[in-house]
Amino acid sequence: MPQAEIAYTAYLLDVAEVTQRPVTFVVNGGPGASSAWLQFGAAGPWRLPLEGAGASLSAPPALQPNAETWLDFTDLVFIDPVGTGYSGFLAEGEELRRRYWSVEGDIASLAEVIRRWLVAQGRLQSPKFLLGESYGGFRGPLLARALQADQGIGLRGLVLVSPALDLSGRDDTFAPLRWVGRLPSMAAVHRAASGPVDRQSLADVERYAAGDFLLDLVRGERDGAPTRLTERVAALTGLDPELVRRRRGRIGLSEFLRGAGPDQRIASAYDATVTMPDPFPADDARVPDPVLDALVPPLTSAVLALYGQRLGWRLPDRRYHLLNQAVFHQWQWGRGDRPPEAMTDLRTALALDPALRVVIVHGLYDLVTPYFASAILLDQIPIGAGGDRVSLLTLAGGHMFYTATKSRQQLREVSRTLIGR
C-alpha cells in the first residue's frame, strides 16, 4: 500500500546521446524546505529576482529567464521531500511521520526516489551529481553513501551550498568550536560595513579564532582570559565591550543580530548585513528573519505562477509548502551515542570512490552555517583519503548568497567546472 508521494520537477534537454548527459538531483534543507529555493534562486531555467524591490513580500512574482541556469551543462531534477512542496502522505499515522521525518527515513526515501527516476528515465549510465543547500548539504554525503551502499548507484560529485556538516553541537551552547566557527563570520559582517570582504582579508580572524580565542575559551576565568576575550572580540565584531565582557566573549546569535546593525534594527541570521526595524526593541522577543521569512511569499507565488499559469499544470487541491515548520519541529534526529553529522559519510564516500569530487560553497555573512565551521571539519579529511578532492569556496553574501548576481555566477561556474570534467 502506498505510504507517501514525493513530487519532483525535472528539466531535461532533448539530446541524442542522453546517457552521456549529466543529471543533477537537487534538494534544499530545513528540514521542511522544498527545492524551490534553488530552482528559482540559482539553477533552474527561470529565476525570481530576489534583490532590492524584488525581495518585497508583496512584489508580484516577476519570473524571468535565468541567465545562470545550469541546464546547458546538466539536466536538473528538483525533489521535494515528504511534507514539502506538494509531496505528502497517502496514509495516516504517527508512525509514518516518525519514519519519513527522520534523518534515516528521509535519506532512505530520497535515495529510492533517485534510483526509481534513473531507472524509469533510462539514465543509469548518465554521470550523476547532487546539489544540496543547508540541511540539503547535510543530506548530500548521507545520500552519496546510501546510494552507494543500498541502491548500487555512485554519484560523480556533490555541490553543497551553505551545508550543515555537523549538527552535534546545535543544542550545546558551551561547545568551544561553536564559538570558534562563528567568530570569523561575525567579523566579516562588521568589516562589510566599511567595504568589500573576502576570506583572505579574514585570515587574521581565522588565526585568532582557532588559536588564542579557542585557548582562552577553554581556560575560562583563569590567567586573564576574560579580559583578553573582551578586548579582541569587541574589536573584531564591533559590539559593545560591556556586552562582550558579560558574555565572556561568547556572543549569542540573538545578541549579535540585535547589536550588529544600526540602533533599533535587527539583522538576519542568514545574512547579517541585511537588517529590518526591530518590532520589539525593548525586549528579546523572537521576530521573523529579515531574509528567510521575507522570501517565503514571493517564492511561493513564483512556484504557483510558473506551475499553474506559464506551464499550465493542473495543480493539486492542497497547500504548497515552501517551508513547512511542522516538519522541522517534529523531525526525529535519532538517539544513541552518535549525534547527527555528515562527515563520517563524506569521508567514507570519498575513500571508496577516487572519482568522487565535492565542492562546498559558503556565504561569508551566514551565521546559521558559518563557513569556518566547515573549514575546520574539512581540514580533518586525510589528503590520501580524498581531502584533496574537496574544495571550499566563500562568496559575498549570506546563506542564500546566490540571490546576488555575481555570487550566483560564481556558483554556476564552479559547478559547471565540476560537472563538465
Secondary structure, DSSP 4 states (H G I P E B T S, - for coil): ---EE--EEEE----S-GGGS-EEEEE--TTTB-THHHIIIIISSEE---SGGGG-TTS----EE-TT-STTTSEEEEE--TTSBT-EESS--HHHHHHHSBHHHHHHHHHHHHHHHHHHTT-TTS-EEEEEETHHHHHHHHHHHHIIIII----SEEEEES---B-TTTT-TT-HHHHHHHHHHHHHHHHHTTS---TGGGHHHHHHIIIIIHHHHHHTTSTTHHHHHHHHHHHHH---HHHHHHTTT---HHHHHHHSSSTTEEE-SS-TT-EEE-S-TTS------TTHHHHHHHHHHHHHIIIIIIS-----SS--BSB-HHHHHT-B---SS--SBSHHHHHHHHHH-TT-EEEEEEETT-SSS-HHHHHHHHTTS-GGGTGGGEEEEEESSSTTGGGSHHHHHHHHHHHHHHHT-
